[in-house]
Amino acid sequence: MTSDPVSVGGGHNSLTPSEPFANRLERVVAEADIRNLSAQFSDPVNYNDPDAFSALWGADSVWEIGEPYVSRANGRAEIVALFRRLRQSWAFFVQLTHSGVIEFQTANVATARWSVREVARSPDGAQSYDNLAIYEDCLERAEGVWRFASRSYHYIWLSEAPLLGRSFPLPARSYPSTTPEPIQCPAHLSITTV
């Protein structure tokens, strides 16, 4: 390996001699863990699962939502209370997390930025919500697990025009989010666990 910087993702994640990871594989695993954490955030939002949502945050985390619905919660208990309040009035709420950029400060601290879309409608159809936004995150790894230290939601576009069409309840998850039980696949797929 040379000491020449190798540009990854437009140069923001250049691998240099000051790289915080012993090797590239460690970095790839850490990045995959953070991308999974972001996906794990959307899953309990979509399924309205406060317990799974709570597990994603550090004890002293901060969750901020910007204009026009300014909110701030400090600590896991307040964050879960805010989640419950925000989620309670919707018949369905779908959050889609799109591309993300991750920058490592150290091997255990990273920042990330995600493009997000959210769509929701109240049970009676009187309220609708559709937006594009950016999440800015600070993440910390403790005892081998990445969690959010802070998340800040910045609206880019918002529509509250009525959503037309029908909505349907989500199917039950095939496993509780708090247990590592695998999804049951058809027997002919012959899946083995490592």
C-alpha positions in Angstrom: 0.0 0.0 0.0 1.3 3.4 -0.9 0.9 6.6 1.0 -0.9 8.3 -1.9 -4.5 9.2 -1.1 -7.1 7.1 -2.7 -10.3 9.0 -3.4 -13.5 7.3 -2.3 -16.8 9.1 -2.8 -15.5 12.3 -4.3 -12.5 12.7 -2.0 -14.3 13.2 1.3 -13.3 9.7 2.4 -9.8 9.7 1.2 -7.7 6.8 2.5 -4.5 8.3 3.8 -1.7 7.2 6.2 -3.9 8.8 9.0 -6.7 6.4 8.2 -8.4 5.4 11.5 -8.7 1.7 10.5 -6.0 -0.9 10.5 -7.2 -2.2 7.1 -9.8 -1.5 4.5 -11.9 -4.5 5.5 -12.5 -3.0 8.9 -13.5 0.3 7.2 -15.9 -1.6 4.9 -17.5 -3.5 7.8 -17.9 -0.2 9.8 -19.5 1.5 6.8 -21.9 -1.4 6.2 -22.8 -1.4 9.9 -23.7 2.3 9.7 -25.7 1.9 6.5 -27.6 -0.9 8.3 -28.2 1.3 11.3 -29.8 3.9 8.9 -32.0 1.2 7.4 -32.8 -0.1 10.9 -34.1 3.5 11.7 -36.6 3.4 8.8 -37.9 -0.1 9.7 -39.3 0.8 13.1 -40.6 4.1 11.8 -42.5 2.2 9.1 -43.7 -0.5 11.5 -44.4 1.9 14.4 -42.1 -0.1 16.7 -40.9 2.2 19.6 -38.8 -0.6 21.2 -36.7 -1.2 18.1 -36.4 2.5 17.6 -35.1 3.0 21.1 -32.3 0.5 20.6 -30.8 2.6 17.9 -29.8 5.5 20.1 -27.1 6.1 22.6 -28.2 7.0 26.2 -27.4 10.7 25.8 -28.4 11.1 22.1 -30.1 14.1 20.6 -32.8 14.0 17.9 -33.7 17.3 16.1 -36.3 18.1 13.5 -36.0 21.4 11.7 -38.5 23.9 10.2 -41.4 23.8 9.8 -42.0 21.2 12.5 -39.3 22.1 15.0 -38.7 19.4 17.7 -35.9 18.4 19.8 -35.5 15.4 22.2 -32.5 14.8 24.5 -31.8 11.3 25.7 -33.3 7.9 24.8 -36.5 8.3 26.9 -37.4 11.7 25.3 -36.5 10.5 21.9 -38.9 7.5 22.2 -41.6 9.8 23.6 -41.2 12.2 20.6 -41.3 9.2 18.2 -44.6 8.0 19.8 -46.1 11.5 19.5 -45.1 12.0 15.9 -46.1 8.5 14.8 -49.5 8.3 16.5 -51.7 10.2 14.1 -50.9 8.4 10.9 -52.7 5.4 9.4 -49.5 4.7 7.5 -46.1 6.4 7.6 -43.4 5.3 5.2 -39.8 6.5 5.4 -37.4 5.8 2.6 -33.7 6.3 3.2 -31.8 6.8 0.0 -28.1 7.4 -0.7 -25.8 8.3 2.2 -22.3 9.7 2.6 -20.3 8.5 5.6 -17.1 10.2 6.9 -15.1 8.6 9.7 -13.6 10.9 12.4 -12.1 7.9 14.2 -12.6 4.2 14.1 -15.5 4.7 16.6 -17.0 8.1 15.6 -18.5 9.0 12.2 -20.7 11.5 10.6 -23.2 10.7 7.9 -25.7 12.5 5.6 -28.7 10.7 4.1 -31.4 11.7 1.5 -34.8 10.8 2.9 -38.4 10.8 1.7 -41.4 10.4 4.0 -45.1 9.9 3.0 -48.0 9.5 5.4 -51.7 9.9 5.7 -54.2 10.0 8.6 -56.8 7.3 9.1 -59.6 9.5 7.8 -57.5 10.9 4.9 -57.9 14.5 6.2 -54.2 14.9 6.7 -51.4 14.0 4.4 -47.6 14.4 4.5 -45.0 14.0 1.8 -41.5 15.4 2.0 -37.9 15.2 0.9 -35.2 15.9 3.5 -31.6 15.4 4.6 -30.6 13.6 7.8 -27.3 14.7 9.3 -25.9 12.2 11.8 -23.2 11.8 14.4 -22.6 8.1 15.2 -20.7 6.4 17.8 -19.5 2.8 18.2 -19.5 1.5 21.8 -18.9 -2.2 22.6 -18.8 -3.0 18.9 -22.3 -1.5 18.2 -22.9 1.7 16.2 -25.7 4.0 17.5 -26.9 7.5 16.8 -25.4 10.1 19.0 -27.4 12.8 17.2 -29.7 13.0 14.2 -30.9 16.3 12.6 -33.7 16.3 10.1 -33.7 19.2 7.5 -36.7 19.6 5.2 -36.0 20.3 1.6 -39.5 20.1 0.3 -42.9 19.5 1.9 -46.4 18.9 0.6 -49.5 18.5 2.7 -51.8 18.1 -0.3 -54.2 15.2 0.0 -52.8 11.8 -1.0 -55.1 9.9 -3.3 -55.3 6.2 -3.4 -55.8 3.4 -0.9 -53.5 2.3 1.8 -53.1 -1.2 3.2 -51.8 -2.4 6.6 -48.3 -3.8 6.5 -47.9 -7.5 7.0 -46.6 -8.6 10.4 -42.9 -8.9 10.5 -41.8 -12.4 10.4 -39.7 -11.9 13.5 -39.8 -9.5 16.5 -37.3 -6.7 15.9 -35.6 -7.3 19.3 -34.6 -10.9 18.5 -32.1 -12.1 15.9 -34.5 -14.8 14.5 -34.0 -15.2 10.8 -36.8 -14.6 8.3 -38.3 -18.0 7.3 -37.6 -18.6 3.7 -39.1 -21.3 1.5 -37.6 -24.7 2.3 -36.3 -25.2 -1.3 -33.8 -22.4 -0.8 -31.6 -24.4 1.5 -30.3 -21.5 3.6 -27.6 -22.1 6.1 -26.4 -19.7 8.8 -22.8 -19.0 9.4 
